[in-house]
Amino acid sequence: MNGILNLAFDKIKRKVEDNCSDGNVGASERVLSVISGGLILGIGVKQLFKSPISAISGITLGGALVYRGVTGHCTVKSAIEKVTEKEDVTVIEHRYFVK
């Protein structure tokens, strides 16, 4: 049984590494995103009729994490990287005096 699981994990790992050529998310991060997203998605679907508002937010978050893991591209991470790439930061100081 352990050999079958190792074979399955190796196959998934190879697929994840091969399919992502222009993504900004690493392989281990992708696997964790898919696993955690699937867990959150499952809990959201299970709680759909008990508390619909929190279930919909769980379904949305879980779906976004699964999508992030499958595609290997995270728009939030790319936006943060674009903001932090700017090196020419100008600090303007305003002084206000109140009597």
Secondary structure, DSSP 8 states (H G I E B T S, - for coil): -HHHHHHHHHHHHHHHHHH-SS-SS-HHHHHHHHHHHHHHHHHHHHTTTT-HHHHHHHHHHHHHHHHHHHH---HHHHHHHHHHH--------------
